[in-house]
Amino acid sequence: MTTARRGTAPFRLGLAALVVTLLVDQVTKLGLYFGTDLVLTQPWRLAPFADFLVVWNRGVSYGMFQQEGGLGRWVLVAVSCLAALALSAWMRRAESRLLGLSLGLVAGGALGNAIDRAAYGAVFDFVHLHWGGWSWYVFNIADAAIVAGVIGLILDSLRPTPKGTGSGL
């Protein structure tokens, strides 16, 4: 089987993951923000350990590197878009379905959050998990997809390399 043929299924799976992640992320954000009164009536208790509430994240993961100015906002949009392009190029060469899926999840999440930054200047986060005195950061579907994708990338990297495909070192 040729390399181009072998990479078709992982790429298609990754592309599907990217599109589904982006669509579900944007539909949930737009639906909650414009289609409900969550902003006015938050938090919404979903379970003893989960709420919906609105947090506008102007930073990156876990709210680090907060960007209040316009330049920082657009730098983060550009970095997210460039990362999604690079991940998509990598996805094109992926040889395992897990790698293709994982790259698609990360790229779709990056694009979902980039859209928020471009449109609103911040990312719309709304899921809060907590238990007792423990509280996790507030996140969205794009963030969850990125985390799942990174876990998949780690798992894929731990898989043994088939014989004859090593680096030659």
C-alpha positions as CSV (number, residue, x, y, z in Angstrom):
1,M,0.0,0.0,0.0
2,T,1.4,3.4,-0.9
3,T,2.0,6.1,1.7
4,A,-0.6,8.4,0.0
5,R,-3.2,5.7,0.2
6,R,-2.4,4.7,3.7
7,G,-2.8,8.3,4.9
8,T,-6.2,8.8,3.3
9,A,-8.4,7.3,6.1
10,P,-6.5,9.0,9.0
11,F,-6.8,12.4,7.1
12,R,-10.5,12.0,6.4
13,L,-11.1,11.0,10.1
14,G,-9.1,14.0,11.2
15,L,-10.9,16.3,8.8
16,A,-14.2,15.1,10.1
17,A,-13.1,15.6,13.7
18,L,-12.0,19.1,12.9
19,V,-15.3,20.0,11.2
20,V,-17.5,18.4,13.9
21,T,-15.4,19.9,16.7
22,L,-15.7,23.4,15.1
23,L,-19.4,23.1,14.5
24,V,-20.4,21.7,17.9
25,D,-18.2,24.2,19.6
26,Q,-19.7,27.2,17.8
27,V,-23.3,25.9,18.0
28,T,-23.0,25.5,21.8
29,K,-21.4,28.8,22.3
30,L,-23.8,30.7,20.1
31,G,-26.8,28.8,21.4
32,L,-26.0,29.5,25.1
33,Y,-24.9,33.1,24.5
34,F,-27.6,34.3,22.1
35,G,-30.3,31.7,22.7
36,T,-30.6,31.7,26.5
37,D,-30.5,34.0,29.4
38,L,-27.4,32.3,30.9
39,V,-25.5,35.6,31.1
40,L,-28.2,37.1,33.3
41,T,-29.2,34.0,35.4
42,Q,-25.9,32.2,35.9
43,P,-24.8,29.9,37.3
44,W,-27.0,27.1,36.1
45,R,-26.5,24.0,38.3
46,L,-26.4,20.9,36.1
47,A,-25.3,18.5,38.8
48,P,-23.7,18.7,42.2
49,F,-20.3,18.9,40.4
50,A,-21.1,20.9,37.3
51,D,-22.5,24.3,36.4
52,F,-22.9,26.4,33.3
53,L,-21.6,29.9,33.8
54,V,-20.1,32.6,31.5
55,V,-16.4,33.4,31.6
56,W,-14.7,35.5,29.0
57,N,-11.1,34.2,28.7
58,R,-8.7,36.7,27.2
59,G,-5.7,34.4,27.8
60,V,-4.7,31.0,26.7
61,S,-5.0,27.7,28.6
62,Y,-6.1,28.1,32.2
63,G,-6.4,31.8,31.6
64,M,-2.6,32.3,31.4
65,F,-1.1,35.2,29.5
66,Q,-4.2,37.4,29.6
67,Q,-4.4,39.8,26.7
68,E,-6.3,43.0,27.3
69,G,-5.0,44.9,24.2
70,G,-6.0,44.6,20.6
71,L,-2.5,43.5,19.5
72,G,-2.4,40.5,22.0
73,R,-5.9,39.4,20.8
74,W,-4.8,39.3,17.1
75,V,-1.5,37.6,17.9
76,L,-3.5,34.8,19.6
77,V,-5.9,34.6,16.7
78,A,-2.9,34.4,14.3
79,V,-1.1,31.8,16.4
80,S,-4.2,29.7,16.6
81,C,-4.8,29.8,12.9
82,L,-1.2,29.0,12.1
83,A,-1.3,26.1,14.6
84,A,-4.4,24.8,12.9
85,L,-2.8,25.0,9.5
86,A,0.4,23.2,10.7
87,L,-1.7,20.5,12.4
88,S,-3.8,20.0,9.3
89,A,-0.6,19.6,7.2
90,W,0.6,17.0,9.8
91,M,-2.8,15.4,9.6
92,R,-2.4,15.0,5.9
93,R,0.7,12.8,6.5
94,A,-0.8,10.9,9.5
95,E,-0.5,7.1,9.2
96,S,-2.7,6.1,12.1
97,R,-6.4,6.8,12.6
98,L,-5.6,7.9,16.2
99,L,-3.1,10.4,15.0
100,G,-5.5,11.8,12.4
101,L,-8.3,12.0,14.9
102,S,-6.2,13.7,17.6
103,L,-4.8,16.3,15.2
104,G,-8.3,17.1,13.9
105,L,-9.6,17.6,17.5
106,V,-6.8,20.0,18.4
107,A,-7.0,21.9,15.1
108,G,-10.8,22.2,15.4
109,G,-10.6,23.4,18.9
110,A,-7.9,26.0,18.0
111,L,-10.1,27.3,15.2
112,G,-13.2,27.4,17.4
113,N,-11.4,29.5,20.0
114,A,-9.8,31.7,17.3
115,I,-13.3,32.5,16.0
116,D,-14.3,33.7,19.5
117,R,-11.2,35.8,19.8
118,A,-11.7,37.4,16.4
119,A,-15.4,38.1,17.0
120,Y,-15.5,39.0,20.7
121,G,-11.9,39.7,21.8
122,A,-12.1,36.7,24.2
123,V,-13.1,33.0,24.3
124,F,-16.5,32.2,25.6
125,D,-16.1,29.5,28.3
126,F,-19.1,28.0,30.1
127,V,-18.6,24.6,31.7
128,H,-17.4,24.6,35.3
129,L,-16.6,21.3,37.1
130,H,-16.1,21.3,40.9
131,W,-16.4,19.1,43.9
132,G,-16.3,20.2,47.5
133,G,-13.4,22.7,47.7
134,W,-11.9,21.6,44.4
135,S,-12.7,23.7,41.3
136,W,-11.5,23.1,37.7
137,Y,-11.1,25.9,35.3
138,V,-14.1,27.0,33.2
139,F,-13.9,25.6,29.7
140,N,-15.8,25.0,26.4
141,I,-16.2,22.3,23.8
142,A,-13.1,23.5,21.9
143,D,-11.0,23.2,25.1
144,A,-12.3,19.7,25.8
145,A,-11.4,18.7,22.2
146,I,-7.9,20.1,22.5
147,V,-7.3,18.2,25.7
148,A,-8.7,14.9,24.2
149,G,-6.6,15.5,21.1
150,V,-3.4,16.0,23.2
151,I,-4.1,12.8,25.1
152,G,-4.6,11.0,21.8
153,L,-1.2,12.5,20.5
154,I,0.5,11.2,23.6
155,L,-1.1,7.7,23.3
156,D,-0.2,7.6,19.6
157,S,3.4,8.5,20.4
158,L,3.6,5.6,22.8
159,R,2.5,3.0,20.2
160,P,5.4,0.9,18.9
161,T,6.7,1.8,15.4
162,P,6.1,-1.0,12.9
163,K,9.3,-2.6,11.7
164,G,10.8,-1.1,8.6
165,T,9.4,2.4,9.3
166,G,12.0,3.5,11.8
167,S,14.1,6.7,11.4
168,G,17.1,4.7,10.2
169,L,19.2,5.9,13.1
